[in-house]
Amino acid sequence: MNARDYALYLIHQAHLPGWNKPTKLKPASLDPRDRALGESIAAVVAKNLLLLKYAIKHYSGREMKAVDPVVQMILAVAIAQLRYFDRVPDSAAVDEAVEQTKRLKLGRAGGFVNAVLRRATREPELPLPSRERVEDYVRIVLSHPPELFHRMVSLMGEKKALALCERNNTEPPTIVRAGDTFLSQLREGIAARRHKQDGMWVVEGASEGDFAKWSDAGIAQVQDPTSASVVSKLELDTGERGLDRCCGMGTKTLQMASAAGASGFVAALDPSKFRIERLNALLAKREITWVQTHAVGMLDQITIDRPFDRILVDAPCSNSGVIIRRPEARYRQDAKSTASVVQLQQRILLDTIPHLRPGGTLVYSTCSIWPEENGDQVTWLTKQTDDFEVVSVETTLPSLNAEAIHHCDGGFTAVLTKRK
């Protein structure tokens, strides 16, 4: 497997619309540079999916339904290389795409792929809609589906919605949560600037290995400022019991463990065994023994001997506030997808609230900007039970500021207390 095959594999795993046909590719060991290139290509394809499909239609003269989905993926990878990767020779991109059709036993598709890409190299300038044709520009040039754009417009107006779509197609800054001593750990070639939010730093020039080393040692953790501010709203004190109900990779679990201290206790749940194993490995490296992890989806699958003082429900969501970091999420913002995730969030809340002590604090958060997943869920919860009082709600829209030290992702946080 080379970088382009790996990109094809990742694209298929992302379940992008219309591209669910199996590719028969399996991940294999790769040179780190090939892996990085494959990841970069896949990310560019996800970010520019609708533009690339438009290009395939233009250069082939065919409607998408007349082109095999795997052939579409191969063409998208190649056209992405032609448009966005200067160090990849055009001839290499074309030849590798043709070879991919042979490796995947796609019959006569090689000739079709060759013809389409040769035309793309001869005619690199696509006829694209201007910014004045807003809806076509957003759909084709910025690859944001119409339903997503319309929802954004209803939330923030057309001007800001357009600016956010453009911002989503830029590269987000890498931000870490760290103390001042972090600066002494920087090797030559790495730069760090203070973010406007205390305790956050914008980092440039660091490798994945650097971030992993800092995380293992508890020096710094990659995290967006919006996400990093959630745990503080729990006001988890030393010696208290906390629950990270949807812990994921455990970034917020680590913050809760630090707040509770060795005299406290934190339980962390996630249905993914892989994510829990990753968290367990990190906890072991940091010698944190007061966190108990569970690879389960619901609390009735574990034994809970007494209620928690503080509970964080960082719920699964549409990721509508983090499209700049999760480009594939833009294609899952339709009403049906939102309704499905809303139902899951409600199941999680109902499963969780019995395990909070009277007087305790519940923080509900998402990385979504849609009211249905945010304020509407808080309203729904207070209608299910009289036990809770809403202390605060806060929606943060994704930053439109291109300056890294002002960047923040979108998200929502609600603080509720359980009546005594």
C-alpha positions in Angstrom: 0.0 0.0 0.0 1.3 3.4 -1.0 0.2 6.9 0.1 -2.5 7.1 -2.6 -3.9 3.7 -1.7 -4.0 4.8 1.9 -5.8 8.0 1.0 -8.4 5.9 -0.9 -8.8 3.7 2.2 -9.3 6.7 4.5 -11.8 8.3 2.1 -13.8 5.1 2.1 -13.7 4.9 5.9 -15.0 8.5 6.1 -18.3 7.4 4.5 -18.5 10.4 2.3 -21.9 10.7 0.4 -22.2 8.4 -2.6 -18.9 6.7 -1.9 -19.8 3.7 0.3 -18.9 1.0 -2.3 -16.1 -1.3 -0.9 -12.6 -0.7 -2.3 -11.1 -4.0 -1.1 -8.2 -2.0 0.3 -6.9 -2.9 3.8 -4.5 -0.8 5.9 -0.9 -1.9 5.8 2.4 -0.7 7.3 3.5 2.5 5.7 6.5 4.7 5.7 5.6 7.7 8.0 6.0 10.1 5.1 3.6 8.0 2.9 1.1 7.8 5.8 1.3 11.6 6.3 0.8 12.2 2.6 -2.1 9.8 2.5 -3.8 11.5 5.4 -3.2 15.0 3.8 -4.8 13.8 0.5 -7.8 12.3 2.2 -8.4 15.5 4.3 -8.2 17.6 1.1 -10.6 15.3 -0.7 -13.1 15.5 2.2 -12.8 19.3 2.4 -13.3 19.7 -1.3 -15.7 16.8 -2.1 -18.4 18.7 -4.0 -15.8 20.7 -6.0 -14.0 17.5 -7.0 -17.2 15.9 -8.1 -18.0 19.0 -10.1 -14.5 18.7 -11.7 -15.0 15.0 -12.5 -18.3 15.8 -14.2 -16.7 18.7 -16.1 -13.7 16.8 -17.3 -15.5 13.5 -18.1 -18.7 14.9 -19.6 -20.7 12.4 -17.5 -23.1 12.6 -14.7 -21.9 11.2 -11.4 -24.4 8.4 -11.4 -22.8 7.1 -14.6 -19.3 6.8 -13.0 -18.5 3.9 -10.7 -18.1 5.2 -7.1 -14.6 3.7 -6.7 -13.5 5.3 -10.0 -14.9 8.6 -8.7 -12.7 8.2 -5.6 -9.6 7.4 -7.7 -10.3 10.5 -9.8 -10.9 12.7 -6.8 -7.6 11.7 -5.3 -5.7 12.4 -8.5 -7.5 15.7 -9.2 -6.8 16.8 -5.6 -3.1 16.1 -6.2 -3.2 18.1 -9.4 -4.9 21.1 -7.8 -3.5 21.2 -4.2 -0.1 19.3 -4.1 2.7 21.2 -5.9 5.4 18.6 -5.1 3.5 15.8 -6.9 4.3 15.8 -10.6 1.2 15.8 -12.8 2.4 12.7 -14.7 2.9 10.8 -11.5 -0.6 11.6 -10.3 -2.1 10.4 -13.6 0.0 7.3 -13.9 -0.7 6.2 -10.2 -4.5 6.7 -10.7 -4.4 4.4 -13.8 -2.4 1.9 -11.8 -4.9 2.0 -9.0 -7.7 1.0 -11.4 -5.6 -2.1 -12.3 -4.8 -3.0 -8.7 -8.5 -2.8 -7.9 -9.5 -4.8 -11.0 -11.8 -2.1 -12.4 -11.7 -3.5 -15.9 -11.5 -0.8 -18.6 -11.7 2.1 -16.2 -8.0 2.7 -16.6 -8.5 4.3 -20.1 -11.4 6.4 -18.8 -9.4 7.6 -15.8 -6.4 8.4 -18.0 -8.5 10.4 -20.5 -10.2 12.4 -17.7 -7.0 13.3 -16.0 -5.1 14.2 -19.2 -7.8 16.7 -19.9 -7.6 18.0 -16.3 -3.8 18.6 -16.8 -4.4 20.4 -20.1 -7.3 22.5 -18.7 -6.4 23.2 -15.1 -8.7 26.2 -14.8 -12.2 25.1 -14.0 -15.2 27.3 -14.9 -16.4 28.1 -11.3 -19.2 30.3 -10.0 -18.2 33.7 -8.7 -18.7 34.7 -5.0 -21.6 36.9 -6.1 -23.5 33.7 -7.0 -23.6 32.8 -3.3 -25.4 29.5 -3.2 -23.5 28.0 -6.2 -20.2 29.4 -4.8 -20.8 27.8 -1.4 -21.9 24.5 -2.8 -19.3 24.1 -5.5 -16.3 26.2 -4.7 -16.5 25.8 -0.9 -18.1 22.3 -0.9 -20.8 23.0 1.7 -24.1 21.3 1.0 -27.1 23.7 0.5 -29.0 22.4 3.6 -26.0 23.1 5.8 -25.6 26.6 4.4 -29.3 27.4 4.8 -29.1 26.3 8.5 -26.1 28.5 9.0 -27.8 31.4 7.4 -30.9 31.0 9.7 -28.5 31.0 12.7 -26.1 33.8 11.9 -27.2 35.6 8.7 -25.8 35.2 5.2 -22.7 37.3 5.5 -21.4 35.5 8.6 -22.5 32.1 7.2 -20.5 32.7 4.0 -17.5 33.8 6.0 -17.7 30.7 8.1 -17.9 28.4 5.1 -14.7 30.1 3.8 -13.0 29.8 7.2 -13.9 26.1 7.3 -11.8 25.6 4.2 -8.7 26.9 5.7 -6.2 25.1 7.9 -7.0 25.4 11.6 -4.2 26.3 14.1 -2.8 23.7 16.5 -3.6 24.8 20.0 -2.5 23.2 23.3 -3.4 23.6 26.9 -0.3 24.0 29.0 1.4 25.9 31.8 4.2 28.5 31.4 6.8 25.8 32.0 5.8 24.4 28.6 8.0 26.9 26.9 11.1 25.3 28.4 10.3 22.0 26.6 10.3 23.5 23.1 13.1 22.2 20.8 14.6 24.3 18.1 12.2 24.9 15.2 9.1 25.0 17.4 7.3 28.3 18.1 4.6 28.9 20.7 2.4 32.0 21.1 0.0 32.8 23.9 -3.6 32.4 22.9 -6.0 35.1 24.1 -7.5 32.4 26.5 -5.4 31.8 29.6 -3.5 28.6 29.6 -3.7 28.1 25.9 -0.8 28.2 23.3 -0.7 28.3 19.5 2.1 25.9 18.4 3.8 25.9 15.1 6.6 23.6 13.8 5.9 20.7 16.1 5.6 17.1 15.0 3.1 14.4 16.1 5.9 12.9 18.1 6.4 16.2 20.0 2.7 16.4 20.9 2.7 12.7 21.9 5.7 13.3 24.2 4.2 16.3 25.8 0.9 14.5 26.4 2.6 11.4 27.9 4.5 13.6 30.3 1.5 15.8 31.2 3.3 18.9 29.8 0.8 19.9 27.2 -2.4 18.6 25.6 -3.8 19.4 22.2 -7.2 21.0 22.8 -9.3 23.8 21.4 -10.0 26.8 23.8 -13.8 26.2 23.6 -13.4 22.6 24.6 -10.7 23.4 27.3 -13.1 25.7 29.1 -15.8 23.1 29.7 -14.4 21.2 32.6 -13.8 24.4 34.7 -17.6 24.9 34.8 -18.0 21.6 36.7 -16.1 23.3 39.6 -14.9 19.8 40.6 -13.0 20.1 43.9 -10.2 18.1 45.4 -11.5 14.8 46.8 -14.8 14.8 44.9 -16.3 12.2 42.7 -16.7 13.0 39.0 -18.1 11.2 36.0 -17.0 11.8 32.4 -20.0 10.3 30.8 -18.8 10.4 27.2 -15.1 10.5 27.5 -13.8 9.8 24.0 -10.0 9.9 24.0 -10.1 11.3 27.5 -8.9 14.9 27.1 -11.5 16.2 29.5 -11.0 13.2 31.7 -7.5 14.2 32.3 -8.6 17.7 33.3 -11.1 16.2 35.7 -8.5 13.9 37.2 -6.2 16.9 37.8 -9.1 18.8 39.5 -10.2 15.9 41.7 -6.6 15.0 42.7 -5.4 11.6 44.1 -7.9 11.9 47.0 -10.8 12.1 44.5 -12.2 9.7 42.0 -13.2 10.0 38.3 -15.1 7.4 36.3 -14.9 7.6 32.5 -17.2 5.9 30.0 -17.0 5.4 26.3 -18.4 2.6 24.1 -15.2 2.4 22.0 -12.8 -0.2 23.4 -10.0 1.4 21.2 -10.5 4.9 22.8 -10.6 3.5 26.3 -7.4 1.5 25.7 -5.7 4.7 24.5 -6.9 6.5 27.6 -5.7 3.7 29.8 -2.2 3.8 28.3 -2.0 7.6 28.9 -3.2 7.3 32.4 -0.6 4.7 33.1 2.2 6.9 31.7 1.1 9.8 33.9 0.7 7.5 36.9 -2.9 8.5 37.4 -4.6 5.8 39.5 -7.8 7.5 40.6 -9.5 7.3 37.2 -11.6 4.2 36.5 -12.5 3.6 32.8 -15.3 1.5 31.3 -15.7 0.5 27.6 -19.5 0.6 27.8 -22.3 2.8 26.4 -24.8 2.9 29.3 -24.4 3.2 33.0 -26.5 0.2 33.8 -23.7 -1.9 32.4 -21.4 -1.1 35.4 -21.8 -1.0 39.2 -22.1 2.4 40.8 -21.9 2.2 44.6 -22.9 5.9 45.2 -23.8 9.1 43.3 -21.3 11.5 41.8 -20.7 15.0 42.9 -20.1 16.3 39.4 -21.0 14.9 36.0 -19.9 16.0 32.6 -22.0 14.9 29.6 -19.9 15.9 26.6 -22.4 14.4 24.3 -21.9 12.9 20.9 -23.1 15.5 18.4 -23.2 16.6 14.8 -19.8 18.3 15.1 -21.3 21.4 13.4 -19.1 23.7 15.4 -15.8 22.0 14.4 -16.2 21.5 10.6 -12.8 23.3 10.2 -11.3 20.3 12.0 -13.7 17.6 10.8 -14.4 18.4 7.2 -16.3 15.2 6.6 -18.9 16.4 9.1 -20.3 19.0 6.7 -22.0 16.2 4.7 -23.9 15.0 7.8 -25.8 18.1 8.8 -29.2 17.2 7.4 -32.4 17.1 9.4 -32.4 13.3 9.6 -28.9 13.1 10.9 -29.6 15.8 13.5 -32.8 14.0 14.7 -30.8 10.8 15.2 -28.1 12.4 17.3 -30.7 14.3 19.3 -32.4 11.0 20.3 -29.0 9.6 21.3 -28.3 12.7 23.5 -31.6 12.3 25.2 -31.0 8.6 26.0 -27.6 9.5 27.5 -29.1 12.3 29.6 -31.9 10.1 31.0 -29.4 7.3 31.7 -27.1 9.7 33.6 -29.2 12.0 35.8 -30.2 9.4 38.4 -26.5 9.1 39.3 -25.9 12.7 40.4 -26.2 13.5 44.1 -28.7 16.2 45.3 -26.9 19.5 45.2 -24.5 18.2 42.6 -23.6 19.8 39.2 -24.3 18.5 35.7 -22.5 20.1 32.8 -24.0 19.3 29.4 -21.8 20.2 26.4 -21.5 19.6 22.7 -19.3 20.8 19.8 -22.4 21.7 17.9 -24.0 25.1 17.1 -27.5 23.8 16.4 -30.2 24.8 18.9 -31.8 21.3 18.6 -28.7 19.7 20.2 -28.1 22.5 22.7 -30.6 24.8 24.3 -33.5 22.7 23.1 -32.0 19.7 24.9 -31.7 21.6 28.2 -35.4 22.7 27.8 -36.4 19.1 27.1 -34.5 17.8 30.2 -36.1 20.3 32.5 -39.5 19.1 31.2 -38.7 15.5 32.0 -37.9 16.2 35.6 -38.3 19.0 38.2 -35.0 18.0 39.8 -32.8 20.4 37.9 -32.2 24.1 37.9 -30.4 25.8 35.0 -27.5 27.9 36.2 -26.2 29.0 32.8 -26.1 28.3 29.1 -23.5 29.5 26.6 -23.2 29.0 22.8 -19.9 29.8 21.2 -19.9 30.2 17.4 -16.8 29.2 15.5 -14.3 32.0 15.2 -14.2 33.9 11.9 -10.9 35.6 12.9 -8.0 34.2 10.8 -5.5 35.2 13.5 -4.5 32.0 15.3 -4.3 33.5 18.8 -8.0 34.4 18.5 -9.2 31.1 17.1 -11.9 29.0 18.8 -14.2 26.2 17.6 -17.9 26.3 18.1 -19.7 24.6 20.9 -22.3 24.8 23.7 -22.2 24.4 27.5 -25.0 24.3 30.0 -24.6 24.1 33.7 -27.4 22.6 35.8 -27.6 21.8 39.5 -29.7 19.0 41.1 -32.1 20.4 43.7 -31.6 19.1 47.2 
